[in-house]
């Protein structure tokens, strides 16, 4: 289907994608992993959306059996290493949504009922990241009344996770990170938010994080796995650690401890359609208030400046490309 792009999130690490430091892509291509868009035309076999509908493009194209790609972006599902089939998928569907108009696979678009009256489509372009965070949190089970920790909360995905956890009824949300200014801003979200500034000492950080029922790791590349393992150590019995970030370390999990404390270790990658609908309904109802997020907008005319701005933006702030 054809869409008019209303706004697209420009992730903070986009410059690394452009320079090839986050994995290879078929080139030339138009980048762009997700957007809010208005449908302008559909193929004859498309029935779930129609021209005029406002949709979110998640970019996730799933061929089954673990073969998934993000159209116009780095990242592969399954083993994460790709296959002959994902190579073919990327050849056919290579262009993303950093554009005025885009041709999208019907599987990547989800209708947002009522979004045509949403007053700020640019702010709504943060929705896909909220959904990635939500999928990770919900993998641990219902959050209502539970104590949740977000490791890497000072990043954009971590900030999104704090918002989702609060909106989902968590009793407390411990925001964990290194940037004190960003932690202080998260603390202003309300009395249910606790903060812990990482020290680098696993035992100290575990004590500062927990005890919690759920820990979500949203960290990017790190020199050690100490912060992630501190989150593991902070769990109560029957707790869950969910990994959604970019840590590239090997985790050494003590078998007996995991077994006797009945802990759960889960991985979560991207989001499914049901979670997108759930998070959109939370926003639509006012349960999840996006006014807490600082929005910065850029256009298509100066890519270098846009990439620099995105690289400097973190926490509860993000850059939206408005063509």
C-alpha positions as CSV (number, residue, x, y, z in Angstrom):
1,X,0.0,0.0,0.0
2,X,1.0,3.6,-0.5
3,X,1.1,6.0,2.5
4,X,1.7,9.7,3.1
5,X,4.3,9.8,5.9
6,X,3.1,12.2,8.7
7,X,6.0,11.7,11.1
8,X,8.8,9.2,11.7
9,X,10.9,8.7,14.8
10,X,14.6,9.3,14.1
11,X,16.4,7.0,16.6
12,X,19.4,8.4,18.5
13,X,21.7,5.8,16.9
14,X,20.7,6.5,13.3
15,X,24.2,8.0,12.6
16,X,25.7,4.7,13.5
17,X,23.4,3.0,11.1
18,X,24.4,5.4,8.3
19,X,28.1,4.7,8.9
20,X,27.6,1.0,9.0
21,X,28.3,0.4,12.6
22,X,25.1,-1.4,13.4
23,X,25.0,-4.0,10.7
24,X,24.9,-4.2,6.9
25,X,22.0,-3.1,4.6
26,X,21.3,-3.5,0.9
27,X,22.2,-0.2,-0.7
28,X,21.1,2.1,-2.1
29,X,18.0,2.4,0.0
30,X,15.8,4.8,1.8
31,X,16.2,4.4,5.6
32,X,13.5,4.6,8.2
33,X,12.2,1.9,10.6
34,X,8.7,3.2,11.6
35,X,6.3,6.0,11.1
36,X,2.8,7.3,11.5
37,X,1.2,7.6,8.1
38,X,-2.1,8.2,6.2
39,X,-3.0,5.5,3.7
40,X,-3.5,6.9,0.2
41,X,-3.9,3.7,-1.9
42,X,-4.0,0.0,-1.4
43,X,-3.6,-3.1,-3.5
44,X,-6.7,-5.2,-4.4
45,X,-5.9,-7.8,-1.8
46,X,-5.6,-5.4,1.2
47,X,-8.7,-5.4,3.4
48,X,-7.7,-4.4,6.9
49,X,-7.0,-0.7,6.0
50,X,-8.4,1.7,3.5
51,X,-7.4,5.1,2.0
52,X,-7.7,7.8,4.6
53,X,-6.9,5.5,7.5
54,X,-4.1,6.6,9.9
55,X,-1.7,3.7,10.6
56,X,1.6,2.9,12.3
57,X,4.2,1.3,10.2
58,X,6.2,-1.1,12.5
59,X,8.6,-2.1,9.6
60,X,8.6,-5.7,11.0
61,X,8.1,-8.2,8.1
62,X,7.7,-11.8,9.3
63,X,8.0,-14.7,6.8
64,X,7.6,-17.3,9.5
65,X,10.1,-19.9,10.9
66,X,12.1,-17.1,12.5
67,X,12.8,-15.1,9.3
68,X,12.0,-11.5,10.1
69,X,13.4,-8.2,8.9
70,X,12.9,-4.6,9.7
71,X,12.2,-2.9,6.3
72,X,14.6,0.0,5.7
73,X,16.6,-0.7,8.9
74,X,19.1,-3.0,10.6
75,X,18.1,-5.9,12.8
76,X,16.9,-9.4,12.1
77,X,14.6,-11.7,14.0
78,X,15.2,-15.4,14.8
79,X,18.9,-16.0,15.3
80,X,19.7,-12.4,14.4
81,X,22.2,-13.6,11.8
82,X,19.9,-13.8,8.8
83,X,19.4,-16.4,6.1
84,X,19.1,-16.7,2.3
85,X,15.4,-15.9,2.7
86,X,15.9,-12.7,4.8
87,X,18.4,-11.6,2.1
88,X,15.7,-12.0,-0.5
89,X,13.1,-10.2,1.7
90,X,15.5,-7.3,2.1
91,X,16.0,-7.2,-1.7
92,X,12.3,-6.9,-2.4
93,X,11.4,-4.7,0.6
94,X,14.4,-2.5,1.2
95,X,13.1,1.1,1.4
96,X,12.0,2.5,4.7
97,X,9.9,5.6,5.6
98,X,12.2,8.6,5.9
99,X,10.4,10.1,3.0
100,X,7.3,12.1,2.0
101,X,5.6,9.0,0.7
102,X,6.4,5.3,1.0
103,X,5.4,1.9,-0.5
104,X,4.8,-0.5,2.4
105,X,4.1,-4.2,2.8
106,X,0.6,-4.7,4.1
107,X,1.9,-6.8,7.0
108,X,3.9,-3.9,8.5
109,X,0.9,-1.6,8.8
110,X,-1.6,-1.5,11.8
111,X,-4.6,0.7,11.8
112,X,-5.0,3.2,14.6
113,X,-8.7,3.8,15.0
114,X,-9.4,7.4,16.0
115,X,-5.9,8.6,15.2
116,X,-7.2,10.8,12.4
117,X,-8.3,13.3,15.2
118,X,-5.1,13.0,17.3
119,X,-3.8,16.5,17.6
120,X,-0.1,15.8,17.3
121,X,0.9,13.1,14.9
122,X,4.6,14.0,15.3
123,X,4.5,13.1,19.0
124,X,2.6,9.9,18.1
125,X,5.6,8.7,16.1
126,X,7.1,7.6,19.5
127,X,4.4,4.9,19.5
128,X,6.6,2.1,18.0
129,X,9.2,2.5,20.7
130,X,6.5,2.4,23.4
131,X,5.3,-0.8,21.9
132,X,8.8,-2.4,21.9
133,X,9.1,-1.5,25.5
134,X,5.6,-2.8,26.3
135,X,6.2,-6.1,24.6
136,X,9.2,-6.6,26.8
137,X,7.4,-5.6,30.0
138,X,4.3,-7.7,29.2
139,X,6.5,-10.8,28.6
140,X,7.0,-10.8,32.4
141,X,3.2,-11.0,32.9
142,X,0.7,-8.5,34.3
143,X,2.4,-5.4,35.9
144,X,-0.4,-4.2,38.1
145,X,0.8,-3.8,41.7
146,X,4.3,-5.2,41.0
147,X,7.7,-3.5,41.5
148,X,9.4,-2.9,38.1
149,X,12.9,-1.8,37.3
150,X,14.1,-0.4,33.9
151,X,17.8,-0.8,33.3
152,X,19.0,1.9,30.9
153,X,16.0,4.1,31.7
154,X,17.9,7.2,30.6
155,X,17.8,6.1,27.0
156,X,14.8,6.5,24.7
157,X,13.7,2.9,24.9
158,X,14.2,2.9,28.6
159,X,12.3,6.1,29.0
160,X,9.4,4.6,27.0
161,X,9.5,1.6,29.3
162,X,9.1,3.8,32.4
163,X,6.0,5.5,30.8
164,X,4.4,2.1,29.9
165,X,5.1,0.5,33.3
166,X,3.5,3.5,35.0
167,X,0.5,3.4,32.7
168,X,0.2,-0.4,33.2
169,X,-0.3,-0.1,36.9
170,X,3.2,-0.9,38.3
171,X,3.4,-0.2,42.1
172,X,6.8,1.3,41.7
173,X,9.2,1.8,38.8
174,X,12.9,2.1,39.5
175,X,14.6,4.0,36.7
176,X,18.2,2.9,36.5
177,X,21.0,4.6,34.5
178,X,24.1,6.7,34.6
179,X,22.8,10.1,33.5
180,X,21.7,11.9,36.7
181,X,19.9,14.7,34.9
182,X,17.9,12.2,32.9
183,X,17.1,10.3,36.1
184,X,16.0,13.4,37.9
185,X,13.6,14.2,35.0
186,X,12.1,10.7,35.2
187,X,11.6,11.1,39.0
188,X,9.4,14.1,38.2
189,X,6.8,11.7,36.5
190,X,5.4,10.9,39.9
191,X,5.8,9.4,43.4
192,X,5.8,5.8,42.1
193,X,9.2,6.5,40.3
194,X,12.4,5.6,42.1
195,X,15.8,6.2,40.7
196,X,19.2,4.5,41.0
197,X,22.4,5.9,39.4
198,X,24.6,3.0,38.4
199,X,27.9,2.8,40.3
200,X,29.6,0.0,38.3
201,X,29.7,-2.3,41.4
202,X,27.3,-5.2,40.9
203,X,26.4,-5.8,44.5
204,X,25.9,-2.1,45.2
205,X,23.8,-1.7,42.1
206,X,21.7,-4.8,42.9
207,X,20.9,-3.4,46.3
208,X,20.0,0.0,44.9
209,X,17.7,-1.5,42.2
210,X,15.8,-4.0,44.2
211,X,14.1,-5.9,45.4
212,X,11.8,-5.9,42.3
213,X,9.5,-8.4,40.6
214,X,10.3,-7.4,37.1
215,X,13.5,-6.0,35.5
216,X,13.6,-4.9,31.9
217,X,17.1,-4.5,30.4
218,X,17.1,-1.8,27.7
219,X,20.8,-1.0,27.7
220,X,22.8,-0.5,24.6
221,X,26.3,-1.8,23.9
222,X,28.2,-2.0,27.2
223,X,31.8,-2.9,28.1
224,X,30.6,-5.4,30.7
225,X,27.4,-7.2,31.7
226,X,27.6,-6.0,35.3
227,X,24.5,-3.8,35.2
228,X,22.4,-6.5,33.6
229,X,23.5,-9.0,36.2
230,X,22.9,-6.5,38.9
231,X,19.3,-6.5,37.7
232,X,19.2,-10.3,37.8
233,X,20.5,-10.2,41.4
234,X,17.8,-7.6,42.3
235,X,14.9,-10.0,41.6
236,X,12.6,-11.3,44.2
237,X,11.6,-15.0,44.1
238,X,9.4,-15.7,41.1
239,X,10.8,-12.6,39.4
240,X,11.5,-12.1,35.8
241,X,14.4,-10.5,33.8
242,X,13.5,-9.5,30.3
243,X,16.1,-8.5,27.7
244,X,15.2,-6.0,24.9
245,X,18.4,-4.0,24.6
246,X,21.7,-4.1,22.8
247,X,24.1,-5.7,25.3
248,X,26.6,-7.8,23.4
249,X,28.0,-9.7,26.5
250,X,27.6,-13.3,27.5
251,X,25.5,-13.7,30.7
252,X,26.7,-16.2,33.2
253,X,23.5,-17.4,35.0
254,X,23.9,-19.5,38.1
255,X,21.8,-22.6,37.4
256,X,20.9,-23.4,41.0
257,X,20.0,-19.8,41.8
258,X,17.7,-19.5,38.8
259,X,16.0,-22.8,39.7
260,X,15.6,-22.4,43.4
261,X,14.3,-18.8,43.2
262,X,12.0,-19.8,40.4
263,X,13.2,-16.9,38.2
264,X,12.3,-16.3,34.6
265,X,14.8,-15.1,32.0
266,X,13.1,-13.9,28.7
267,X,14.1,-12.3,25.5
268,X,11.8,-9.9,23.6
269,X,12.3,-8.5,20.1
270,X,10.2,-5.7,18.6
271,X,6.4,-6.0,19.0
272,X,3.3,-7.7,17.9
273,X,0.0,-6.2,16.5
274,X,-1.9,-6.8,19.7
275,X,0.6,-4.9,21.8
276,X,0.5,-2.0,19.3
277,X,-3.3,-1.9,19.6
278,X,-3.1,-2.1,23.4
279,X,-0.6,0.8,23.7
280,X,-2.5,2.9,21.2
281,X,-5.7,2.5,23.3
282,X,-3.8,3.5,26.4
283,X,-2.7,6.7,24.6
284,X,-6.1,7.3,23.1
285,X,-7.8,7.0,26.5
286,X,-5.3,9.3,28.2
287,X,-3.9,6.6,30.4
288,X,-0.5,7.0,28.8
289,X,0.2,10.8,28.5
290,X,2.7,11.6,25.8
291,X,3.0,15.2,27.0
292,X,5.7,13.9,29.3
293,X,7.9,13.4,26.2
294,X,9.9,16.3,24.7
295,X,9.4,16.4,21.0
296,X,12.0,17.8,18.6
297,X,11.2,18.0,14.9
298,X,13.3,18.0,11.8
299,X,12.7,18.0,8.0
300,X,14.2,16.3,5.0
301,X,16.3,19.2,3.9
302,X,19.4,18.9,6.2
303,X,20.1,15.2,7.0
304,X,23.4,15.8,8.7
305,X,22.0,18.3,11.2
306,X,19.1,15.9,11.9
307,X,21.4,13.0,12.6
308,X,23.5,15.2,14.9
309,X,20.4,16.3,16.8
310,X,19.1,12.7,17.2
311,X,22.5,11.6,18.5
312,X,22.4,14.2,21.2
313,X,18.8,13.4,22.2
314,X,18.1,10.8,24.9
315,X,15.8,9.9,27.8
316,X,12.3,11.4,27.6
317,X,13.0,13.3,24.4
318,X,13.1,12.2,20.8
319,X,13.5,13.6,17.3
320,X,10.6,13.2,14.8
321,X,11.2,13.6,11.1
322,X,8.2,15.5,9.7
323,X,8.5,15.5,5.9
